[in-house]
Amino acid sequence: MKMVRRVACLSPWVRREADNFVDTPLQEFVTAVEQSKTKIKLGPTFTLDETDGPPHAAKSLDNSGVPTLWTQSDGNTDRIVSARCERTPRPRVPVDRIGKTCPPDGGLYYRDQRTREAAMSVQDPSEADTAEHKPYVEGDADPELEDPPLSSRVRVTLGAVTDRGKKRSNNEDSYLVARFGRAMEPLLTNLPPEDLPGDFRETGYGIVVADGMGGHAAGDVASRMAIRTLVKRVINLPDWILRFDAEQEKRAMRRADEHIRRVHEAVRERAAAEPGLDGMGTTMTVATVLGADGIVAHVGDSRAYLYREGKLHQITKDQTQAQLLLDANVISKEEFSKHQYRHVLLQAIGGRGGLVEVEVQRMRFRNEDRLLLCTDGLTDMLNDEKIAEVLARGKSSQDTCDALLELVLEAGGHDNITIVLAHLNIPK
């Protein structure tokens, strides 16, 4: 008998380093993982017969497709015996082999009877109504299986930090960084491997930054409620747009506009219903990354920047009185950064205004782009040149966010500060 354990590690770091840990004690690997600030999940120990082949052949219905190591116990110490960091198409497994010893090239194992019964509880094919099924005729539409979508191969390194600053008693900023997507993994089939993708998935990333206003607790309530409402609306959609063509791009931009308008209405209704929240509002800047495509939408003066090839580009335009004067050439760029009206918002989520104007734009990303979202607690204290200087150091996303925050606090930290940075690695 073999006592084995599955170890799932949610980081590209494992893809680079896993092979170096084969035949080492599990605890040594866990220590290295913790030092690299990588997430790790130790699966339960379970038993395989000696005839069951190598532990890395083991499969179960909760297999998530993340980089995986397998350990084997000698009774005293768990040692890593294999590293499987790349998914391969699942081999065909006839029904009469389920739960039995699998062939040497892999197959399906079940760690317990409950898992096996769950897999076998699908309807028997002989009981299905096949009267409406037409036989395949040569020439029928039979699309080729696509290569793994670009979005699943893009690597995004993320960092984020928020702080109340040195002058404020509480932090009214809120932010969210999320990964989302869709996936399909064949579990049981008699089709040959080439007929199905072994593991199909499309992945997107969403970033939201909101700077609340209204005083006391109202600003905090507004920013948190705005993000929460946006997330609920997105989750409740029956279909998600995860790749762009001309039509889907337009739909995605319309949806972004509609979502934020609905968030605005929800915040206004909450403020009207509770006297203590009267007039509360928030800025909102949203960015999505879908492979090399993306959308940026915003209301207010929280900004989105793109750092590309050594240059920092401001994507969003402040919806403030000062920006209006700058656009009309009434004030200069130098005057703008210190102008008394730079925080007088023309648009905000909630507040006492009526309709809200949402600015939405499509993005096309390149390899090594860095996408920065921030509240005005950063941009009030550091100019674009200083921000670009810190980005040019090439540190990790988290280290860069921390460095920017440190400079803001050294400069006085007059407001709440929130910084989120995404570093995109896009394969050619």
N, C-alpha and C positions, 0 to 999 in steps of 0.2 A: 504494500500500500504506500501511496505517496501523499504527504500532507502539503498542499500547495496553497498559495494565496495570490490574488490579483492586486496589483498596485497601480492605480491610475494617477497620472501626474498631469495637471492642466497647464502646461507651459511648453513653449518651443525649446526652452532650455533642455528639456529631457531629450528632445530629438537629437540635439548635438552631443549630449553627454552620456546617454543611456548605455551605450556599448561599453563604456569605460568601467561600468559597475558590475558587469557580469562576473559571477563567482566571488562577489564580495558580500559581507554580512548586510542584511537589510538595514540595521541600525546605522551603519556607516553611510548608506545612501540617504536615509532620512535626515541625518545631520547635515549632509551637503545640501539637500533640498531646502531645509530651513534657513541655511545661511544665504541661499540665493533668493529668498523671499518668494518661493514657488509654492503653489497649493498642491497638496498631496492627499490622496484618499486611499486608505488601506482597506482592501476588501476582506471579507471573512475567510477564515481557513476552511478548506473542504478537502475531501479525500478522493483520489483517483486510484484505480487498480493499476498494478504494475504493467498490465497489458494495454493500458489506455494511451500509451504514447507520451510524448513530452508534454509538460504542463502548459506550454504556450499554445498547444492545440485546443485547449479548453475554451469553450464558448458558452455563453449564457444569454438569456433574453435581456438582461440589463447591460449588455455590452455597449458602451457609449461611443466607441471609436476614438477615444483620446489615446495619447501615447501610453503604452502599457508595459509593465515589467511583470514577470512571474517569479515567485520565490518557491523554494522547496525546503522543508524542515528536516533536519537530521535528528530531531528530538530535543535538541538544546538551542540551536540557532537557525533562524531563517536566512538562507543565502539566495541571492538572485541568480537564477539559472538561465534566463532568456530575456531578451529585449525585443519587443515588437512595436516599433514606432510608426510603421506605415501600414495602412489598411490594405488588404488584398481582397479580391472578390471571394465571397463565400462559396465553397464548392457545393455541388449538388449533393443532397442527402436524401435518398429514397425514404419513404415513410416507414418501411419495415426495418430501417436501421436506427430509427430514432430511439435514443436511450441506451443503445448498445455500443459496443466497441467500434470506434470510427476507423476508417482507413488511415494509413500512415500519412497521407497528404492533408489531413485535417478533417473536420466535420463538426458535428454538434454534440456537446456534452451537457448534461443537466446536473446541477449540483444537488438537487433533491427531487423527491417525487412530486412535490407541489409545482415546481417549475415545469416538469415534464407534462403534468396533467393540464396546466394552463396552455401549454403549446398545442396539446392534442385536442383542446376543447373547441377548435374551429369546426365549422360544419363539414360533415363528410361530403366530398364532391358528388357522391352518388345520389344525395338528397337534394341537390340544387336543381332549380328549374332551368333547363338549358334549351327550352323550346324556341326562344328568341335569338339564340346564338347562331350566326351564320358561319359556315366554314371559310377558312382563309382562301382567297383566290389570288393567284399571282398578279401583281400589279396594284393590289390594294395599298392604301397609304400605310407605310411601315417605317416611321422615322428612325433614322440612325440614332443610337445612343450618343449623347454629347460627351465631350471630354468634361472632367470636373469643372464646374462653373468657376469663373475667375474669382468671384466673391469668396469661394471656399479656400482659395489659395493665397489671398491677400492676408498678410500678417500685420496686425495693428497693435502697436505698443502704446499703452495708455498710462496717463498719470493725472492726478487731480489733488487739489488742496483747497481748503477754505479756512478762513480765519476772521474773527470779529474785528481785528485791528486794535489799535491802541486808544481810540477815542470813543468807540461805541460800547454800550453795555451789553448788547446781545447781537447775534448774527442773524440778519434777515435774508441772507443769500441761501439759495438751495441749488443743488445740481444733481444730475443723474447721468451715469454712463452705463449703457446697456448693450448687450449683444442679443441679436434675434435672428430667426431664420426658419428654414423648413428643411426636412430631411426625410429620406426613405432608405430603409435597410431591409433587404429580404431576410425573412426569418425561416420560412419553410417553403420549399418549392421543388418541383421535379424538372424545372427548366435548366438547361445547361448554363454555366456561368456567363458565357458570352451573350446570352439573351437579356441579361439584367445588369444594371450597375451594381457593383458590390456594395457601395456605400455612396449615396448621393446626398449632397447637402449644399444649400445656399446660405450664406451668412451675411448679415448686415450689422452695423454698429450705429447706435443713436446717442447723441450727446445733447443735454439740455442744461442751460444755465439761466437762473432767474434771480433778480435782485428786487426784493420786496420793499414796499414803502407804505407808510401809513402811521408809523410811530408805535411805540410800545410793542405789543405782540402782533399787531395787525399785519405788519410787513412780513413777518415770518409765516403767518397763516396764509397770506396771499401767495407767496412764492411756493410754499409746499403744496397748497391746493392746486395751483396752476399745473405743476408737474404731475401730480397725482391724477388730475382730470385728464390731462393729455394722454397719459399711459393707459388709462381705462378706455378711452375712446379708441386708441390704436388696437388694444387687445381685443376689443369687441368687434373689430372689422372681420367680415367673413373671408376676405381675401387680402393678402399682403403683397405689395409690389416689391419684388426683390431683384428685378433686373429691368433695365431701361431699353425701350425702343422709342420711336418718335411719339407714339400714342401713350405708352405707359409713363413717359416723362411728364407729359401734360397732366395725366391723371394724378400722378404723385404730387405735382405742384399745386393742383387744385385741392387735393386732400389736405396738404399742409396748411393752406390758407383757411380751409373750412374748419380744421381741427382747432387752430388757434383762435378763430372767431368764437367757436363754441366754448372754449376755455374762458375767453373774455366774458361771455355772457354768464357763465357759471360763477365766476368770481364776483361779478357785479350783483348777481342775485343773492349770494351769501352775504355780501356787505350790506345790502338793503334790508335783509332779514334780521341782522344782528346789530343793534346800535353801537356796540363797542368796536365794530369793524367798519364803521362808516368811512367811505373814501379809500379803503385799502386797495392797493394795486401792486403790480409787479412788472418788471421787464421780462422778456422771454426771448432767448436765442437758442435755436434748435439746428443741429446739423446731423445728417445721416450719411453714412458711407456704405455704398453697395458696390463692392469691387473697386473699379476706377471711377465710378459715378457717385454723385451725391447731390444733396439739396441742403441749402441753408435758408432758414426762415427766421425773421426776427421782428420784435416790437420793442421800442424803447432805445436805450443806449448801452446795453450790454453788447459786446462786440465779438465778431469772429474774424480771425486773421488766418492767412495762408503764408507759411514760410517756405519758399521755394528757391533753390539754387542761390542761397545766401541773401535773399531779399525778402522783406516782410511786406505783405500786401494786406490792407484792410479790406475785408470782403463786405462787411455791413456798413451802413451809413447811419450815424446817430439821428434819431428822430427827436431832436431838441431845437429850442429856439436859437441857440448859438449856431447850430448847423445850418439852419435856415438863413441866418445872416451871412454865414460864410459862403453858402451857395449863391447868394445875391451879391457877393463881392463887397458887402458892407464892412466886414471885418477881415483881417488877414489870418493866415494859418497860425501865426505866432500869437495873435490876440485870442484866437479861438480856444487854445488850450487853457487859458486863464480867465475866460470870459464869465461874467456873473450869471449868464443865462445858459451855461453849458449843461446844467442839470435841470433845466425847465423842460419837462417832457411834453412833446406834442402828441405822442401816442403812448398808451400803456394798457396792459391787461388789467381790467377792472377799473378802479378809479371812479371819477364822476363823469367821464366822457360818454359819448354815445357809441357810434360804430367805431371799430378799430381798423387801422390800415396795416395790413401785414405785408412785409416785403419778403418775397420768395425768389430765389435764384438757383439755377442749376449749376453744379460744379463738375469739373472733369479733373480727376486727380492724376498725378504722376508719381513714379517711384521716388521714395525719400521725401515726399511732401510731409509737412507737419501742419496740422490743423489746430489752432488755438482758439478756445472760447473763454471769455473772461467777463467779470463785472467791472464797473468803473473804478472800483477800489484799486485795481491794477493800473489802469490807463491814466488815472488822475495823478498817480505818483511817479510813474515811469513813462517816458516818451517812447515812441516807436523805435528810435535808434537804440535805446538801452535794452528794450525787449529783444530786438534782433541780435544784439551783442551776446545776450545770454543764450539764445537759441543757437547761435553760431558755435558755441562750445562743443556741441555734439554729444551732450550727456544724455542719459536715459530720460524718458518722458517724466517720470516721477522726480528725478533729481533736478530737472529743469524747472518744474513747478515749484519745488522747494526753494531753489535758488532765487526765482522771481519773488516769491513771498518774502524771503529774507531781505531782499533789497527794498521791498515796499515798506516793511516794518522799520528798517533802518532809516527810511526817508520820512517816517512819521506815522504811517498806517492810519490815515484819517477816517477811513471808511471800512466796511466789510470788504473782504477780498476773496474772490473765488477764481481759480484758474484750472482749466482742463486742457490737456494736450494729448493729441493723437499723432503718432509717427507711423506713416504708411509704408509698408514694404510690398510693392506691387510687382509680381513677376512679369517678364516680357512675354 
